[in-house]
Protein backbone atom coordinates (compact mmCIF):
# COMPACT_ATOMS: atom_id res chain seq x y z
CA UNK A 1 0.00 0.00 0.00
CA UNK A 2 1.31 3.43 -0.92
CA UNK A 3 2.38 5.47 2.08
CA UNK A 4 2.42 2.45 4.39
CA UNK A 5 5.18 0.75 6.36
CA UNK A 6 4.29 -2.90 6.94
CA UNK A 7 5.96 -5.39 9.24
CA UNK A 8 4.67 -8.76 8.07
CA UNK A 9 5.46 -11.44 10.62
CA UNK A 10 8.76 -9.82 11.57
CA UNK A 11 10.37 -12.13 14.13
CA UNK A 12 13.84 -11.59 15.53
CA UNK A 13 15.58 -14.07 17.78
CA UNK A 14 18.79 -14.09 19.76
CA UNK A 15 19.59 -17.72 20.37
CA UNK A 16 16.38 -19.34 21.58
CA UNK A 17 14.86 -16.06 22.77
CA UNK A 18 12.31 -14.23 20.64
CA UNK A 19 12.82 -10.48 21.06
CA UNK A 20 10.52 -9.15 18.35
CA UNK A 21 7.29 -10.53 16.89
CA UNK A 22 5.42 -7.84 14.96
CA UNK A 23 2.71 -7.77 12.31
CA UNK A 24 1.56 -4.17 11.86
CA UNK A 25 0.63 -1.61 9.20
CA UNK A 26 1.62 2.02 9.79
CA UNK A 27 -0.20 4.26 7.34
CA UNK A 28 0.75 7.67 5.97
CA UNK A 29 0.88 10.27 8.74
CA UNK A 30 0.30 7.74 11.52
CA UNK A 31 2.58 7.23 14.53
CA UNK A 32 2.79 3.76 16.09
CA UNK A 33 4.74 3.27 19.32
CA UNK A 34 6.71 0.28 20.56
CA UNK A 35 7.17 0.72 24.28
CA UNK A 36 9.20 -1.22 26.81
CA UNK A 37 12.27 -1.15 29.05
CA UNK A 38 15.86 -1.34 27.85
CA UNK A 39 16.70 -4.73 26.37
CA UNK A 40 13.11 -5.53 25.42
CA UNK A 41 13.72 -5.56 21.66
CA UNK A 42 12.67 -2.04 20.68
CA UNK A 43 15.92 -0.93 19.06
CA UNK A 44 16.43 -4.42 17.63
CA UNK A 45 13.23 -3.95 15.64
CA UNK A 46 14.52 -0.63 14.26
CA UNK A 47 17.81 -2.26 13.27
CA UNK A 48 15.93 -4.88 11.28
CA UNK A 49 13.82 -2.25 9.52
CA UNK A 50 16.89 -0.21 8.54
CA UNK A 51 18.91 -3.25 7.49
CA UNK A 52 21.53 -2.91 10.22
CA UNK A 53 20.69 -5.96 12.33
CA UNK A 54 23.81 -7.50 13.87
CA UNK A 55 24.72 -11.01 12.65
CA UNK A 56 24.18 -12.45 16.13
CA UNK A 57 20.43 -12.11 15.54
CA UNK A 58 18.25 -14.19 13.23
CA UNK A 59 15.24 -12.68 11.49
CA UNK A 60 12.27 -13.83 9.45
CA UNK A 61 9.24 -12.17 7.92
CA UNK A 62 8.97 -9.23 5.55
CA UNK A 63 9.38 -5.46 5.71
CA UNK A 64 7.33 -3.63 3.09
CA UNK A 65 7.34 0.06 2.24
CA UNK A 66 4.79 1.44 -0.22
CA UNK A 67 3.87 -2.18 -0.98
CA UNK A 68 7.44 -3.10 -1.96
CA UNK A 69 9.41 -5.74 -0.08
CA UNK A 70 12.58 -3.98 1.13
CA UNK A 71 13.76 -6.76 3.45
CA UNK A 72 16.87 -7.53 1.39
CA UNK A 73 17.72 -4.03 0.19
CA UNK A 74 20.87 -2.25 1.46
CA UNK A 75 20.26 0.41 4.08
CA UNK A 76 20.69 3.43 1.77
CA UNK A 77 18.19 2.05 -0.74
CA UNK A 78 15.40 1.66 1.81
CA UNK A 79 14.62 5.41 2.08
CA UNK A 80 13.95 5.23 5.80
CA UNK A 81 14.82 8.15 8.06
CA UNK A 82 16.12 7.52 11.56
CA UNK A 83 16.28 10.00 14.42
CA UNK A 84 18.41 9.09 17.44
CA UNK A 85 18.57 10.11 21.10
CA UNK A 86 21.34 12.57 20.31
CA UNK A 87 21.08 15.08 17.42
CA UNK A 88 24.02 13.83 15.34
CA UNK A 89 25.04 16.89 13.31
CA UNK A 90 28.20 17.23 11.23
CA UNK A 91 30.52 19.49 13.28
CA UNK A 92 32.53 20.60 10.23
CA UNK A 93 29.43 21.99 8.47
CA UNK A 94 27.23 24.96 9.20
CA UNK A 95 23.59 24.45 10.10
CA UNK A 96 22.65 25.19 6.49
CA UNK A 97 25.35 22.84 5.26
CA UNK A 98 23.97 20.03 7.40
CA UNK A 99 20.53 20.52 5.89
CA UNK A 100 21.74 20.91 2.31
CA UNK A 101 23.74 17.68 2.65
CA UNK A 102 20.48 15.78 3.18
CA UNK A 103 18.72 17.04 0.07
CA UNK A 104 18.29 14.47 -2.71
CA UNK A 105 20.63 14.90 -5.71
CA UNK A 106 17.74 15.97 -7.96
CA UNK A 107 16.81 18.95 -5.76
CA UNK A 108 17.57 21.52 -8.45
CA UNK A 109 20.07 24.33 -8.72
CA UNK A 110 22.27 25.59 -5.93
CA UNK A 111 19.97 28.56 -5.50
CA UNK A 112 16.91 26.29 -5.30
CA UNK A 113 18.60 24.13 -2.66
CA UNK A 114 19.58 27.21 -0.68
CA UNK A 115 15.99 28.47 -0.79
CA UNK A 116 14.64 25.12 0.35
CA UNK A 117 17.00 25.07 3.33
CA UNK A 118 16.02 28.63 4.27
CA UNK A 119 12.32 27.80 4.05
CA UNK A 120 12.75 24.74 6.26
CA UNK A 121 14.61 26.76 8.90
CA UNK A 122 12.00 29.51 8.85
CA UNK A 123 9.14 27.04 9.25
CA UNK A 124 10.91 25.54 12.27
CA UNK A 125 11.45 28.89 13.94
CA UNK A 126 15.17 28.84 13.12
CA UNK A 127 15.26 31.62 10.56
CA UNK A 128 18.70 33.21 10.16
CA UNK A 129 20.68 30.29 11.63
CA UNK A 130 21.94 28.81 8.35
CA UNK A 131 25.50 30.04 8.83
CA UNK A 132 25.75 29.08 12.50
CA UNK A 133 28.13 26.44 13.83
CA UNK A 134 25.94 23.58 15.17
CA UNK A 135 27.89 23.63 18.44
CA UNK A 136 26.58 27.14 19.17
CA UNK A 137 22.95 25.96 19.12
CA UNK A 138 20.84 25.13 22.15
CA UNK A 139 19.72 21.57 22.75
CA UNK A 140 16.27 22.27 21.35
CA UNK A 141 17.66 23.98 18.27
CA UNK A 142 19.98 21.02 17.60
CA UNK A 143 17.06 18.63 17.93
CA UNK A 144 14.97 20.61 15.43
CA UNK A 145 17.85 20.82 12.95
CA UNK A 146 18.40 17.05 13.23
CA UNK A 147 14.73 16.40 12.48
CA UNK A 148 14.72 18.87 9.57
CA UNK A 149 17.76 17.17 8.07
CA UNK A 150 16.06 13.79 8.31
CA UNK A 151 12.88 15.09 6.65
CA UNK A 152 14.70 16.99 3.89
CA UNK A 153 16.12 13.65 2.75
CA UNK A 154 12.51 12.78 1.79
CA UNK A 155 12.25 9.46 3.61
CA UNK A 156 9.31 7.20 2.86
CA UNK A 157 9.14 6.20 6.56
CA UNK A 158 10.47 7.64 9.80
CA UNK A 159 11.90 5.77 12.79
CA UNK A 160 12.32 7.55 16.13
CA UNK A 161 14.76 5.93 18.55
CA UNK A 162 13.90 7.65 21.85
CA UNK A 163 14.75 11.07 20.35
CA UNK A 164 13.31 13.04 23.30
CA UNK A 165 14.98 11.18 26.16
CA UNK A 166 17.87 13.61 26.71
CA UNK A 167 15.71 16.76 26.74
CA UNK A 168 14.34 18.47 29.83
CA UNK A 169 10.61 18.22 30.51
CA UNK A 170 9.49 21.50 28.88
CA UNK A 171 11.66 21.06 25.82
CA UNK A 172 10.62 17.43 25.54
CA UNK A 173 6.96 18.39 25.25
CA UNK A 174 7.77 21.01 22.60
CA UNK A 175 9.84 18.55 20.54
CA UNK A 176 7.16 15.89 20.72
CA UNK A 177 4.63 18.30 19.22
CA UNK A 178 7.11 19.56 16.63
CA UNK A 179 8.18 16.08 15.53
CA UNK A 180 4.76 14.46 15.35
CA UNK A 181 3.26 17.50 13.63
CA UNK A 182 5.97 17.47 10.93
CA UNK A 183 5.61 13.73 10.35
CA UNK A 184 1.83 13.94 10.02
CA UNK A 185 1.92 16.95 7.71
CA UNK A 186 4.48 15.18 5.50
CA UNK A 187 2.30 12.05 5.43
CA UNK A 188 5.14 9.82 6.63
CA UNK A 189 4.43 6.53 8.43
CA UNK A 190 6.30 6.82 11.72
CA UNK A 191 7.46 4.25 14.26
CA UNK A 192 8.51 5.50 17.72
CA UNK A 193 10.33 3.37 20.26
CA UNK A 194 10.40 4.60 23.84
CA UNK A 195 10.29 3.58 27.48
CA UNK A 196 8.38 6.77 28.39
CA UNK A 197 4.60 6.56 28.64
CA UNK A 198 4.24 10.31 27.98
CA UNK A 199 5.99 9.88 24.61
CA UNK A 200 3.51 7.15 23.71
CA UNK A 201 0.52 9.23 24.76
CA UNK A 202 1.74 12.25 22.81
CA UNK A 203 2.18 10.12 19.67
CA UNK A 204 -1.54 9.38 19.77
CA UNK A 205 -1.45 6.11 17.85
CA UNK A 206 -1.38 2.39 18.67
CA UNK A 207 1.02 1.32 21.43
CA UNK A 208 2.57 -2.15 21.42
CA UNK A 209 5.40 -4.02 23.03
CA UNK A 210 8.09 -5.62 20.85
CA UNK A 211 6.18 -8.91 20.86
CA UNK A 212 3.13 -7.28 19.32
CA UNK A 213 0.98 -7.12 22.44
CA UNK A 214 -1.28 -4.07 22.58
CA UNK A 215 -0.76 -1.72 25.53
CA UNK A 216 -4.09 0.16 25.50
CA UNK A 217 -3.54 1.99 28.79
CA UNK A 218 -0.34 3.57 27.49
CA UNK A 219 -2.09 5.43 24.71
CA UNK A 220 -4.94 6.78 26.79
C-alpha positions as CSV (number, residue, x, y, z in Angstrom):
1,X,0.0,0.0,0.0
2,X,1.3,3.4,-0.9
3,X,2.4,5.5,2.1
4,X,2.4,2.4,4.4
5,X,5.2,0.7,6.4
6,X,4.3,-2.9,6.9
7,X,6.0,-5.4,9.2
8,X,4.7,-8.8,8.1
9,X,5.5,-11.4,10.6
10,X,8.8,-9.8,11.6
11,X,10.4,-12.1,14.1
12,X,13.8,-11.6,15.5
13,X,15.6,-14.1,17.8
14,X,18.8,-14.1,19.8
15,X,19.6,-17.7,20.4
16,X,16.4,-19.3,21.6
17,X,14.9,-16.1,22.8
18,X,12.3,-14.2,20.6
19,X,12.8,-10.5,21.1
20,X,10.5,-9.2,18.3
21,X,7.3,-10.5,16.9
22,X,5.4,-7.8,15.0
23,X,2.7,-7.8,12.3
24,X,1.6,-4.2,11.9
25,X,0.6,-1.6,9.2
26,X,1.6,2.0,9.8
27,X,-0.2,4.3,7.3
28,X,0.7,7.7,6.0
29,X,0.9,10.3,8.7
30,X,0.3,7.7,11.5
31,X,2.6,7.2,14.5
32,X,2.8,3.8,16.1
33,X,4.7,3.3,19.3
34,X,6.7,0.3,20.6
35,X,7.2,0.7,24.3
36,X,9.2,-1.2,26.8
37,X,12.3,-1.1,29.1
38,X,15.9,-1.3,27.8
39,X,16.7,-4.7,26.4
40,X,13.1,-5.5,25.4
41,X,13.7,-5.6,21.7
42,X,12.7,-2.0,20.7
43,X,15.9,-0.9,19.1
44,X,16.4,-4.4,17.6
45,X,13.2,-3.9,15.6
46,X,14.5,-0.6,14.3
47,X,17.8,-2.3,13.3
48,X,15.9,-4.9,11.3
49,X,13.8,-2.3,9.5
50,X,16.9,-0.2,8.5
51,X,18.9,-3.3,7.5
52,X,21.5,-2.9,10.2
53,X,20.7,-6.0,12.3
54,X,23.8,-7.5,13.9
55,X,24.7,-11.0,12.6
56,X,24.2,-12.5,16.1
57,X,20.4,-12.1,15.5
58,X,18.3,-14.2,13.2
59,X,15.2,-12.7,11.5
60,X,12.3,-13.8,9.5
61,X,9.2,-12.2,7.9
62,X,9.0,-9.2,5.5
63,X,9.4,-5.5,5.7
64,X,7.3,-3.6,3.1
65,X,7.3,0.1,2.2
66,X,4.8,1.4,-0.2
67,X,3.9,-2.2,-1.0
68,X,7.4,-3.1,-2.0
69,X,9.4,-5.7,-0.1
70,X,12.6,-4.0,1.1
71,X,13.8,-6.8,3.4
72,X,16.9,-7.5,1.4
73,X,17.7,-4.0,0.2
74,X,20.9,-2.2,1.5
75,X,20.3,0.4,4.1
76,X,20.7,3.4,1.8
77,X,18.2,2.0,-0.7
78,X,15.4,1.7,1.8
79,X,14.6,5.4,2.1
80,X,13.9,5.2,5.8
81,X,14.8,8.1,8.1
82,X,16.1,7.5,11.6
83,X,16.3,10.0,14.4
84,X,18.4,9.1,17.4
85,X,18.6,10.1,21.1
86,X,21.3,12.6,20.3
87,X,21.1,15.1,17.4
88,X,24.0,13.8,15.3
89,X,25.0,16.9,13.3
90,X,28.2,17.2,11.2
91,X,30.5,19.5,13.3
92,X,32.5,20.6,10.2
93,X,29.4,22.0,8.5
94,X,27.2,25.0,9.2
95,X,23.6,24.5,10.1
96,X,22.7,25.2,6.5
97,X,25.4,22.8,5.3
98,X,24.0,20.0,7.4
99,X,20.5,20.5,5.9
100,X,21.7,20.9,2.3
101,X,23.7,17.7,2.6
102,X,20.5,15.8,3.2
103,X,18.7,17.0,0.1
104,X,18.3,14.5,-2.7
105,X,20.6,14.9,-5.7
106,X,17.7,16.0,-8.0
107,X,16.8,19.0,-5.8
108,X,17.6,21.5,-8.4
109,X,20.1,24.3,-8.7
110,X,22.3,25.6,-5.9
111,X,20.0,28.6,-5.5
112,X,16.9,26.3,-5.3
113,X,18.6,24.1,-2.7
114,X,19.6,27.2,-0.7
115,X,16.0,28.5,-0.8
116,X,14.6,25.1,0.4
117,X,17.0,25.1,3.3
118,X,16.0,28.6,4.3
119,X,12.3,27.8,4.0
120,X,12.7,24.7,6.3
121,X,14.6,26.8,8.9
122,X,12.0,29.5,8.9
123,X,9.1,27.0,9.3
124,X,10.9,25.5,12.3
125,X,11.5,28.9,13.9
126,X,15.2,28.8,13.1
127,X,15.3,31.6,10.6
128,X,18.7,33.2,10.2
129,X,20.7,30.3,11.6
130,X,21.9,28.8,8.4
131,X,25.5,30.0,8.8
132,X,25.8,29.1,12.5
133,X,28.1,26.4,13.8
134,X,25.9,23.6,15.2
135,X,27.9,23.6,18.4
136,X,26.6,27.1,19.2
137,X,22.9,26.0,19.1
138,X,20.8,25.1,22.1
139,X,19.7,21.6,22.8
140,X,16.3,22.3,21.3
141,X,17.7,24.0,18.3
142,X,20.0,21.0,17.6
143,X,17.1,18.6,17.9
144,X,15.0,20.6,15.4
145,X,17.9,20.8,12.9
146,X,18.4,17.0,13.2
147,X,14.7,16.4,12.5
148,X,14.7,18.9,9.6
149,X,17.8,17.2,8.1
150,X,16.1,13.8,8.3
151,X,12.9,15.1,6.7
152,X,14.7,17.0,3.9
153,X,16.1,13.7,2.7
154,X,12.5,12.8,1.8
155,X,12.3,9.5,3.6
156,X,9.3,7.2,2.9
157,X,9.1,6.2,6.6
158,X,10.5,7.6,9.8
159,X,11.9,5.8,12.8
160,X,12.3,7.5,16.1
161,X,14.8,5.9,18.5
162,X,13.9,7.7,21.9
163,X,14.7,11.1,20.4
164,X,13.3,13.0,23.3
165,X,15.0,11.2,26.2
166,X,17.9,13.6,26.7
167,X,15.7,16.8,26.7
168,X,14.3,18.5,29.8
169,X,10.6,18.2,30.5
170,X,9.5,21.5,28.9
171,X,11.7,21.1,25.8
172,X,10.6,17.4,25.5
173,X,7.0,18.4,25.3
174,X,7.8,21.0,22.6
175,X,9.8,18.6,20.5
176,X,7.2,15.9,20.7
177,X,4.6,18.3,19.2
178,X,7.1,19.6,16.6
179,X,8.2,16.1,15.5
180,X,4.8,14.5,15.4
181,X,3.3,17.5,13.6
182,X,6.0,17.5,10.9
183,X,5.6,13.7,10.4
184,X,1.8,13.9,10.0
185,X,1.9,16.9,7.7
186,X,4.5,15.2,5.5
187,X,2.3,12.0,5.4
188,X,5.1,9.8,6.6
189,X,4.4,6.5,8.4
190,X,6.3,6.8,11.7
191,X,7.5,4.3,14.3
192,X,8.5,5.5,17.7
193,X,10.3,3.4,20.3
194,X,10.4,4.6,23.8
195,X,10.3,3.6,27.5
196,X,8.4,6.8,28.4
197,X,4.6,6.6,28.6
198,X,4.2,10.3,28.0
199,X,6.0,9.9,24.6
200,X,3.5,7.1,23.7
201,X,0.5,9.2,24.8
202,X,1.7,12.3,22.8
203,X,2.2,10.1,19.7
204,X,-1.5,9.4,19.8
205,X,-1.5,6.1,17.9
206,X,-1.4,2.4,18.7
207,X,1.0,1.3,21.4
208,X,2.6,-2.2,21.4
209,X,5.4,-4.0,23.0
210,X,8.1,-5.6,20.9
211,X,6.2,-8.9,20.9
212,X,3.1,-7.3,19.3
213,X,1.0,-7.1,22.4
214,X,-1.3,-4.1,22.6
215,X,-0.8,-1.7,25.5
216,X,-4.1,0.2,25.5
217,X,-3.5,2.0,28.8
218,X,-0.3,3.6,27.5
219,X,-2.1,5.4,24.7
220,X,-4.9,6.8,26.8
